């Protein structure tokens, strides 16, 4: 008996059905959301990255660590919000 890939196992669980087809409007909305959130993430990075570099230059590891953590948290929050909005579009 050969081992099955994760994809084959998922297909077996769902009876071979795939996720419903997206309409052109849904695809456009998903693309728009990707662009919007990519820009928001870049904005966060552009805002905090120079502050992190400056803190490191001053040998202020505590501030640099806090800013890095803030940046990771902000980006994770934006990505989670993006996935929530994308799922809402897929369900509509």
Backbone torsions as a table, in degrees:
resi	resn	phi	psi	omega
1	UNK	NA	123.3	-178.1
2	UNK	-81.1	148.9	176.0
3	UNK	-72.4	145.8	179.7
4	UNK	-101.6	148.3	177.0
5	UNK	-76.6	167.1	178.0
6	UNK	-60.0	-37.8	179.4
7	UNK	-63.7	-43.8	179.6
8	UNK	-64.3	-39.0	177.5
9	UNK	-64.8	-42.1	178.4
10	UNK	-64.3	-40.7	177.9
11	UNK	-61.9	-40.0	179.8
12	UNK	-65.5	-40.0	-179.8
13	UNK	-67.1	-36.4	-177.2
14	UNK	-92.9	4.5	-179.9
15	UNK	75.1	19.8	177.9
16	UNK	84.7	-2.6	179.8
17	UNK	-78.7	148.5	177.1
18	UNK	-106.5	170.2	178.3
19	UNK	-63.5	145.6	-178.0
20	UNK	-56.2	151.1	179.9
21	UNK	-68.5	144.2	177.8
22	UNK	-90.4	143.5	176.4
23	UNK	-77.2	161.8	176.2
24	UNK	-57.7	-35.9	178.5
25	UNK	-66.0	-39.7	178.3
26	UNK	-66.3	-41.9	178.2
27	UNK	-61.6	-41.3	179.2
28	UNK	-64.8	-42.1	179.7
29	UNK	-65.5	-41.3	178.3
30	UNK	-62.9	-41.3	178.1
31	UNK	-63.6	-42.5	178.5
32	UNK	-62.1	-43.6	178.6
33	UNK	-61.7	-41.9	178.1
34	UNK	-58.8	-45.6	-179.6
35	UNK	-63.7	-44.4	-178.6
36	UNK	-61.8	-48.2	-175.8
37	UNK	-75.2	-28.8	173.5
38	UNK	-63.5	-40.6	178.1
39	UNK	-66.5	-41.4	179.5
40	UNK	-64.4	-39.7	178.6
41	UNK	-66.1	-42.8	177.8
42	UNK	-61.9	-38.1	178.7
43	UNK	-62.0	-44.1	178.2
44	UNK	-62.4	-45.2	-179.6
45	UNK	-63.2	-43.1	-180.0
46	UNK	-66.7	-29.9	178.6
47	UNK	-75.2	-46.0	-171.8
48	UNK	-91.7	-29.3	-176.4
49	UNK	-58.4	-46.7	178.5
50	UNK	-62.6	-33.1	177.9
51	UNK	-67.3	-37.9	178.3
52	UNK	-65.8	-44.7	179.4
53	UNK	-61.5	-43.2	179.8
54	UNK	-63.7	-41.6	178.7
55	UNK	-64.5	-41.0	177.3
56	UNK	-64.4	-37.7	179.7
57	UNK	-64.4	-31.0	178.7
58	UNK	-87.8	5.9	-176.9
59	UNK	58.0	35.0	178.1
60	UNK	-101.8	78.0	-176.0
61	UNK	-63.2	-33.3	-178.6
62	UNK	-64.6	-47.8	179.4
63	UNK	-65.9	-42.5	179.6
64	UNK	-61.6	-41.7	178.0
65	UNK	-64.5	-41.3	179.1
66	UNK	-64.5	-44.6	179.5
67	UNK	-64.8	-39.6	177.5
68	UNK	-62.4	-43.0	178.7
69	UNK	-65.0	-41.5	177.1
70	UNK	-60.0	-42.0	-179.9
71	UNK	-65.5	-45.6	178.8
72	UNK	-60.7	-42.0	-179.3
73	UNK	-65.2	-44.4	-179.3
74	UNK	-63.5	-41.8	179.9
75	UNK	-67.4	-41.6	178.6
76	UNK	-62.9	-40.0	179.2
77	UNK	-64.0	-43.2	178.4
78	UNK	-64.7	-41.7	179.3
79	UNK	-64.7	-38.6	178.2
80	UNK	-65.5	-41.7	179.0
81	UNK	-65.0	-39.5	176.7
82	UNK	-59.5	-47.7	-179.1
83	UNK	-62.8	-38.0	177.8
84	UNK	-63.0	-45.4	-179.6
85	UNK	-68.0	-38.3	177.8
86	UNK	-64.0	-40.9	179.4
87	UNK	-64.8	-37.8	177.8
88	UNK	-63.5	-38.7	177.9
89	UNK	-66.3	-42.4	179.9
90	UNK	-63.3	-34.5	-178.4
91	UNK	-79.4	-16.8	-176.9
92	UNK	-80.4	NA	NA
